[in-house]
Amino acid sequence: MVLSEDEVMQALKSVIDPEIGINIVDLGLVYGLDIKEHYVKVTMTLTTPGCPMHDSLTAWAEKSLRALDPETEVSINLVWNPRWSPEKMSDWAKSELGY
């Protein structure tokens, strides 16, 4: 099964940064997707390299994607470059957070 980009992004929207209360897609933390048959690689970052939720957020992202297709191999590639900034957020997230 090949998951669509929309399916993957919708699943990732279920991953909420607990400190901010906004999902990782609208926060602009998802930098890229590589989707193939039975394989999804998500390149993402966090709001800060010292984020205490590092393991929880990446595990939650992986779990949300495995729920779409348990046979799909999921890889989360956590990067720090380019550095995240509030400008990467969706208009909705900026509005929610008062930007």
C-alpha positions in Angstrom: 0.0 0.0 0.0 1.3 3.5 -0.9 0.0 6.1 1.5 -0.8 9.5 0.0 0.8 12.7 1.2 -2.6 13.9 2.4 -3.1 10.8 4.5 0.3 11.2 6.0 -0.1 14.9 6.8 -3.6 14.3 8.3 -2.1 11.6 10.5 0.7 13.9 11.6 -1.9 16.6 12.5 -2.9 14.3 15.4 0.5 14.9 17.0 0.1 17.9 19.2 3.0 19.7 20.9 1.8 19.6 24.5 3.6 22.8 25.5 2.1 24.8 22.7 -1.2 23.0 22.0 -0.8 23.0 18.2 -0.1 20.1 15.9 3.3 19.6 14.4 2.0 20.2 10.8 0.5 23.6 11.6 3.6 24.5 13.7 5.7 24.0 10.6 7.8 21.3 12.1 7.3 18.8 9.2 10.0 19.7 6.6 9.5 16.9 4.1 8.1 13.5 3.3 9.5 10.5 1.3 6.6 8.1 0.6 7.0 4.8 -1.2 5.2 1.5 -1.1 5.2 0.3 2.5 7.7 3.1 3.5 7.3 6.6 4.9 10.1 8.9 6.0 9.3 12.1 7.7 11.9 14.8 8.0 11.0 17.1 10.9 12.4 19.4 13.5 11.3 20.6 16.9 10.8 24.2 18.1 14.1 24.1 20.0 17.0 21.6 20.0 16.6 21.2 23.8 12.9 20.3 23.6 12.1 17.9 26.5 9.3 16.3 24.4 11.9 15.0 21.8 11.3 11.3 22.3 7.5 11.6 22.9 6.8 13.7 19.8 8.8 11.5 17.4 7.3 8.3 18.9 3.8 9.8 18.6 4.5 10.8 14.9 5.7 7.2 14.2 2.7 5.7 16.0 0.2 7.9 14.1 1.7 6.7 10.8 1.8 3.0 11.7 -1.9 3.2 12.5 -2.6 4.0 8.8 -0.9 0.8 7.7 0.9 -1.5 10.2 3.0 -3.0 7.4 4.5 0.4 6.5 8.0 1.0 7.6 8.2 4.5 9.3 11.4 6.5 9.7 11.5 9.8 11.5 14.5 12.0 10.5 14.9 14.7 13.2 16.9 17.6 11.8 18.0 21.0 13.2 18.8 22.7 10.0 17.1 24.8 8.8 16.3 26.0 12.3 12.6 26.3 13.1 11.1 29.8 13.5 7.5 31.1 14.0 7.4 32.1 10.4 7.2 28.4 9.4 3.7 28.1 11.1 0.5 28.0 9.2 -1.7 31.1 9.2 -4.1 29.3 11.4 -1.4 28.5 14.0 -0.1 32.1 13.9 -3.6 33.3 14.5 -4.1 30.9 17.4 -0.9 32.0 19.0 -1.4 35.7 18.4 1.3 36.2 15.7 
